[in-house]
Amino acid sequence: MTNMKPAALILQAHGTNRDFDVAEALTLTGAEPVFAPLNELRAGKKNFSDYQMLVVPGGFSYADALGAGKLLALDLNSYFADQINLFVQAGKPVVGICNGFQALVKSGILPGNGESSSAVTLTFNGQGHFECRWVDLAPLSQTCLWTKALAENITCPIAHGEGNFQAVSHSLLNVLSQNDQIALAYIRPDGSPASGEYPANPNGSLLDIAGICNPAGNVLGLMPHPENHIHAWQHPRHTRGEQGNSGLALFKNGVNYAKSL
């Protein structure tokens, strides 16, 4: 393993608003974050191949004018499909958070089983309204390099109106489960399964899915925001002495893997 800091490319589109949050998480875990507006990438001022990590951060890209993540996904497919595919095939860590997860799904990068981009989707929350609050997550996948061997559950915020993970068939859900691609699941505060019940499952996602990875495990997409719980003082009950269940360990996994490449 090299001691050099891996360079993490953070994509920026109009409306991205969690880019500095994820940059701080990467800095704390030993990476070198580099911001890249999409127009700089299109102009060739920055190249995907020069980086060891790729982050598609949260935010309301293009104001979600045509639906969550759709225009960002169109940009990814129209201008960067070949470069991103090479990045993924090289086994480099990739993470898409919230709107970034939606873009990875709608561009067909996830779930990555050779399925079309319409095989899974993130649609309107089951309760019919925007959800902005803290949730609890269980890291499940040992295939996913981001969640592998995480010892603690994660407590972090959500902020989305379209985070309801749905699939075209139960057989596809079975494939995701059998391939160990269900990376993160919503749980109750006591650690028991959400079992599809609101509010522990905040959006109605099938199998309580909060995040999935590709079959190789290097690409993770998730709706919650672990980058907004990386300091003890960010815990919602820190003034009462509660701490732990930080999202920082997830980023540490990704950075450590990038260092090993």
PyMOL commands that set and color helices and strands:
alter all, ss='L'
color gray80, all
select helices_A, chain A and resi 19-28+38-42+48-50+61-64+70-79+81-89+99-106+170-178+206-208+226-228+232-234+238-240+248-260
alter helices_A, ss='H'
color red, helices_A
select strands_A, chain A and resi 7-12+32-37+53-56+94-97+120-123+131-139+154-160+164-167+182-187+209-213+219-222
alter strands_A, ss='S'
color yellow, strands_A
deselect
rebuild
show_as cartoon
